[in-house]
Amino acid sequence: MKDNTIGIMPIIHRFLAFLSACGIAASILGYIYSFFGVPVDKILFWGALLLVPGWMALLLPMYVLEYPLSRAPSFSLKGFARGMPSWVAPCSWLLSLVAVAHIVWLAVQNGWGVPEIVNGQYVLDSRGRILKVLTEAEYLALTEAFLRAFTAVMVSFYFPTTMYWWYRRSHRQDFSMPS
């Protein structure tokens, strides 16, 4: 009797890679749209509602399949990329660096506050305390910067899952961590 699970698994891996790539594409589109004055609040709401749980759903099986190696502190940095092309881990680091740069730039722009609309006024809010009253242009610029930071983080999160599911073999041959 023929074992069909080996033939089906690469199809599932490709499907999961496709879903991960869709997360990257949606994030890139959100990033691009942030430059064209689209309603950022709606994109952020749907982005957070779909992209974050979607990433978690793609990441969890990766960690389960790689257990116990996934418990190592270096797994998220380079362990996930074992058996993949040598450019995968450095690209992941670069995307993470870009995401951190966006977050730092956002923190420089916002300080300790978050752009909000309170009583019909654009403000920079910190835990219910208004730090600064903003103009509409300032508010839009800050929310667009937040969208760019969020989407940069999502690209850096989805890249490892895309690479993992695309390059994963059905049966791992090498069970050691790369040095």
Number of C-alpha atoms within 10 A of each C-alpha: 3 5 7 8 10 12 10 11 15 17 12 13 19 16 14 19 24 15 19 29 19 15 26 23 15 17 25 17 12 22 22 14 17 22 13 10 10 14 13 19 13 10 17 20 11 11 21 15 11 12 24 15 12 16 19 14 13 19 19 11 12 18 16 12 10 15 11 10 17 17 13 12 10 14 17 16 14 18 20 24 24 21 16 15 10 10 9 18 21 13 14 22 16 13 20 19 15 17 22 16 15 21 19 14 15 20 15 10 15 18 13 12 18 21 23 19 15 13 7 7 13 20 23 24 19 15 9 9 10 16 17 13 17 17 12 13 10 15 20 20 17 20 22 25 23 25 26 26 21 20 29 25 21 24 25 22 23 28 22 26 26 24 20 24 22 20 18 21 15 13 8 10 8 9 11 9 15 13 7
